[in-house]
Amino acid sequence: MRKAPHVITFRLDPIHFAMLTELVPKGSSVGAYTRELVLRALHQEKAGAHVATRLEALLLNQRELRSQLDEIVRRLTETPPPTPSRPVSHPLEKLILG
């Protein structure tokens, strides 16, 4: 036996109903158009949550990269510059990578 679909109903005040009747495309009903609007809004909310999650991950990566860059700059500035009597004793990769 097949389950009946979930039915969700709500009432609109006359002002919103009148507004929707002006927006409904020809050949469609107010109810069908309203259902479509609700489903679009739910989809956009889900998509927005996905974008927010991705943005949070990108910001976290950005903070980590900035922290690493700050550490590299700190190491470069605390190391005295090489002089002819004191040549560079470590490669730049070792200085950057630790």
Secondary structure, 3 states (H helix, E strand, C coil): CCCCCCCCCCCCCHHHHHHHHHHCCCCCCHHHHHHHHHHHHHHHHHHHHHHHHHHHHHHHHHHHHHHHHHHHHHHHHHCCCCCCCCCCCCCHHHHHHC
